[in-house]
């Protein structure tokens, strides 16, 4: 149990971490003072607000930053987490029609088809 903190370290700044004897203290301060929008510590470090270990933090990392997108629960599977994230952001997640196994693009007789071609894309998220 306990708490976890999602962080990002910019690889280009690792040399300054190694050269700074107070980097541990700076990282600790950044984590303990981080708010929902992110806490900045030493140059090249950013932390999100700590969350209880039972929470799954769904984050986006890129553009030299880390952003919290949503929160789930550790017992949830990946699909449940994705559906919760869409709901938290005001969207409804809709599964694409499944394709038949011969690749013809037609749904099988049951309407469920096979799992082929069943990856979710941005077009699959419908706004309520």
N, C-alpha and C positions, 0 to 999 in steps of 0.2 A: 504494500500500500504506500501511502505517502503522496507526494506531488511530483509532477514532471513539468519540464519547461522545454518548449520547442525553440531552438536557436539556429542562427545561421552565422557562419564564419566565412568571410570572403577569402578565398585561397591566396589572392594576391597580397594579402596583408599578414600572412603567417609569419614572415620574417620579423615583423614588428612585435608579434606575440612572443616569439622566442627571445627577443632582446629586452622585453619589458619585465623587470622583476616583480612588478605589482599587477600583472595581468590577471592573476587569479582573483585578487581583491576587486578589480574593476569589473570582471565578469560577474562575480557574486553580487556586487552593488546593482549592476544592470538587471540581473534576474529578480532581485528582491524589490526593485522599484519599477519594474515594467508594468505598464498599463495595457489595456486591450489593443492600443494602436502600436505597441512595440516599445521596447526599451533599448536604448543604445548604450553600449559600454565602450570599451576601447575601440579605436578606429577599426572597422572591418567586422564588427560584432553587433548582432541585434537579437534580442530575446522577446518572445511573446510572454504574456502574463501566465504564470504557473497555473496548472489545472490539476485537480485531483487525479490520481492514477487510474480511477475507474472511467474517466472521460477519455474519449478518443478525439484528439485535435486534428481537424481536417485543415491542412494548410496549403498555401500556394507559395512556392519558392521560385524566384526569378527576378531579373532586373535588380540584382544586388539587394533584395529585401525578402522578408517573410511576412505573409499575411494570414491571419486566422479567417478561414471561410465558414467554419461551423464546428459544432460539438456533437459527438455521438457517445455511445456507451461501449465499453470493451467487449461486451457479449454480442454485439451486433456484427453480422457478416458484412462484406463489402457492399452488396446490393442495398442492404438496409441503411448503411451509412450514406450511400449516394442518394437514396430516396429522402432521408432525413435532411441532408444538405439542401436538396432542391426545395423541400418544404420550408426550411428555415429562411431560404432566400425568396420565397413567394412563388415558386414554380411547382408544377406537377410533372413528374417524370413519367413518360409514356414509352413502353417497350415497342420497338419496331415489330411489324409482323414477321414471324419466323418463316424462313424459306424451306422448300422441300429439299430432300437430299440430292436430287439430280441437278440442282443449280438452275432450274428453269425460272425461278423467281416467283412461282406460284405457291401459295400456302397449301399444305397437304390437306387431306380430307377432314382432319380434326380441327384444322385452323391453327394448329400450334407449330407444325413444321419441325425442322431440325434446328439445332443451335447454330448452324453455319450462317455467317453474315449477320450475326446477332450482336454486333457491338454498338454501344450507344455513342452517339455523336452529339454535337451541340444542337443540331436540328431536332433532336429527340426530346428536348426539354420544352414543354408547352407552358406558357404563362397562363395562370388561372383566369 
